[in-house]
Amino acid sequence: MPALVLASSSPRRRALLEQIGISPARTLSPDIDESPRRGELPRDYAVRLAAEKAAAVPREPGEVVLAGDTTVAAGRRILPPAETDDIVRQCLMLLSGRRHRVFSAVAVIDAEGRLRQRVGVTIVTFKRLTAAEVEAYVRCGEGRGKAGGYAIQGRAAAFVRFLSGSYSGVVGLPLHEASALLAASGVVPSDG
């Protein structure tokens, strides 16, 4: 079985892969410009970033590289990774009481250098958030660095009124899509 390289600095992506019995041999953080292009739609943005991340890490002969991107969108608007409390606050206020989409793209470069990609789309609806709920979430710090300013696997789970699609995709890696691409590239769960 080829060795797997995870092109991600996200501990959530590694944990999700291990949940389905796949342990990367190496983890490398890709260094790419993640700025959206002018007029770029959220789905296209997520797919492009996943491919660029996979291509950005060095691959030894026979290795398979997996990269992912999670993009939160309100309509056609791509929400940024929330690097500050103000951005977390802005994202939560925008998502409060409304439906949004989470695009979870996966890119796999197989041992022969072929790129395979899939994208999952999950619809998430938040309840209407009070100012106190927003401020409490901002203070807990959980949303910093997260796409859309929230972590569904944490306290933000209490905000979700409706979800249709891949829960793991919202966490950071759509496992159905990822496992299918990996299997097509010869990477399957270990027996242990």
Steps between C-alpha positions, in 0.01 A plus 500: 500500500640843415594733785263790558612860542242730658542852362347678796591659830152420634497249786129448424573364152755253637258389774220454245721279281607296803132461592455295180822299548734703280819637655714737293871413489585871493321831552624809320349846510459651152600863452263656246316828455143432612355829377184462291531614140279780378153360424595148612202297622526311831495150346767589245709663772492190723586267210787723385649530850487125562685433172757773567563368852553146368742623233692722746647224715796288388413143414746211497469232229206271574336731755141621489414853610164604644396862555170658592336837524191600693326815380197655670276707274204727564348523156787573261707656779804304617543541873862538610685288752430692820843613610371757751215527750345774284486268199348221714237748619426623145467145365265391779280806458482436125413130548253560785152374411590409146608217278853475363699248297826330586707381204747226596740430215745211494792461262712186472815467291561130450834317480514560123438874541135506390270749671157383611249733664158501662300759687226453756238762573330523838214733581503632856237720663577688818238604750464873558783586736469751779770761555590320825542166318724660239716670763528183710613306194751768404642495855544122502745538209382190318410679176840661439673357197190311389323537166191712559605573858364185663586140586195277460667227708516733799268747669360620167313169474236666719440759223415244230128474437531299178775315314476320168813338363832396645563580866866398458523738205404790725756386758770506231501196269207325329582140586282337234667697221849471651481123552374444144787704351756328722367154413528585129864590573574177689477639854256299713434474877745294700383183671618627837 
